[in-house]
Amino acid sequence: MFTKNVLAVLLCTGGLAMAQTEGERVVVAHSSGQAAVAPDGTQGLTPESVTGAPKIYTAEPEVDLGTIREGESHTAKFRVENRGDQDLKIGDVRSSCGCTTVKLTEEQKTVPPGGSVEIEAKFNSRGKSGNQRYSVTINSNDPARKTLRLTLRAFVETLVNVRPGPVLNAQNVRPGDAIPQPIDLIPGAGETTLGVESILISAGGLSCTHEPITEGDRTGARLRFAVEDTTPTGTLNGIVSVDVKVGEQVSKQTIRVFGRVQGDVDFAPAVIQAIQPAPRGTRLRAVTVRSTTDKPLRILSADAGSHIDVELTRPPGPSDVYQIVPVVSQSAPDGPLGALLRIFTDKTTQPVIDIPIFVNVSPRVQVSPPCVVLRTGDDAEAGSRRIHLSTDRGAPLTVTTATSDQAFVTAEIVEDPAAPAGRKAVEIRLNGEVPVGTHEALVTVGTDVKEAESIRVPVTIVKGEATESAASAAPQPRSGV
């Protein structure tokens, strides 16, 4: 028989429930899947009725700071209560943005039953504009609510309006030219006057002046930019920092400037880069050079050093358009190569054009794989490896010798009549007793290719302790194919 107390609990659940007794303890199961409150208080219907635990609570999980001015800092205060019957322990407290900092001492992180703590979240509006929304997340030992999220909202009124924007595009301007596009700084946030305090330019060759501008009842500043006479041609990239005073507040505005300074000669590309291996004789990307003025252009000479040849041509079309084609020289060494293509013109304002060249020169004889690992053991294939040699352009190749500097490693030229003339093979294998451990050997392959007469292939041999007793099972030499 259930007691009246249990029946009352069943009625207050608002749904069907089943109950059974376990000694004097009554367990009640609700149709919603939640456990109902038992007379001994060990199980609750909802997290709100859990006893013997802390309970975190806040009446206002969201604070609206309203409209604030850019650059100002405002503090939102959240009241967090402990409505449980054990101490509430607050752990990590973090904000969703670095613009919002939370103030909470170690003493405040322990809240007794019935107590409360005030959590301050300070929002810095510097660099912000318009509607802002950030969260503060609190982790605690409340078993029913491990995480409490608080929200801070604000509308930031811009102190300075930058028009058309904080980026200045200066494409194809000449030294000494003014950049057509100005940038206007207009006061906001209800202010009517803006004055320029200072201007700092990080990019050399760029100048900036300012003048007053009126818009309705507001007075701002117009920034004008120019390229100095001594500015070199090429990429223009810099930052202009402008300190302005709006009302009684000083604000720093950053203008990013990028573009290209064009001289009397235009050329492309500015850099030549060949990432894939390039055999000797490879023609790299052509450089096109033309005059940007009405005066004709004449290229006097072009040079890229001893390892890059240069072909100078004048394609059909305007007489002042040239093409310079770099070619990988036969004298170029194997591997990565850097060079500088220098083009000399008859223009007094731009007599020299420098274009960097980066190329990966193919080996005269390519070896695949470039190194070999051999192992002793039952697997005969592990004790032998074949390498292939080929020329960079399929030229005829003859392998004259193949030798090893270790007695237990042999190298043998593999004759294959069906193979192309520019492709040969060498078999490298273990032969005889190999000492226990890891050893190094060097196989030297002789060829008839000039400046590649001797090619070295490193070999690593691995023999473990477990294989020492199985020396009789070492791989036997294989016959050539």
Order of alpha helices (4+ residues) and beta strands (2+ residues): alpha-beta-beta-beta-beta-beta-beta-beta-beta-beta-beta-beta-beta-beta-beta-beta-beta-beta-beta-beta-beta-beta-beta-beta-beta-beta-beta-beta-beta-beta-beta-beta-beta-beta-beta-beta
